[in-house]
Amino acid sequence: MSILTPPEHEHSAAIDAAAEWLALPPHKQIDRPIVPHIREQFGLSVSEAIEAIREANLRRERAA
């Protein structure tokens, strides 16, 4: 188990927050490309935004 440094922990929390937001029903989402939106809203890099999308998809699959 690795110990997260503050920046890594912040990014992890931001990815989790974005994934949680993305997992909401579609009516809560916006009509524009999602990657730029979550990058702006949650302060993520492109790879972090993609990770958040993957996590949201996994959460939706588990909930189904």
N, C-alpha and C positions, 0 to 999 in steps of 0.2 A: 504494500500500500504506500503510495507516495503522498507526501504532505504538499498541499497546494499553497503557493505563495499568494499574497493578496491579489495581484493582478489576475492570476489564473483563477482564483476563487471568484472574483468579480465577473470574469468572462463566463465561468460556469453558471453562475446565478443568472446572468443575462441570457444565456442560451436557454436555460430552464424557463425563464419568464417568457421568452419568445415562443418556445414550444408550447407552453400552456396557452398562450394567446392564440396561437395557430390552431390548436386543437378545439377551439370553440366552434359552435355551429357556424356554417357559412354565412348566415345573415349578419354575423358580427364582423365579418371581414370587409375588405375594401375592394374596389374595382380598379386595380392597377397592378403592375408586376409586384409580386410579394417580396422578392429578395431586396430590391432597393428600399421598400417600405420598412421591412423589419431591420434592415441595416441602420436606417435613419432613426427609427423609433427606439431600438434597443442598443444602439452603438456597437453593432457586430461587424466583423469582417465578412467577406464573401463566404469563406469556408465555415465560419461560425453560423452564418445564416442558413447555409445548407445543412449543417448539423442540427440546427433547431427544427428545420423542416422534416428531416428524417425522424427526429425524436417525436414530433407532433404526429407524424404518420403512424409510428409505433404505438403511441398512446391511443389513437383512434382505433387501431386494429384490436388492441387489448380491450377496449371498451365495448366493442361490437359483439 
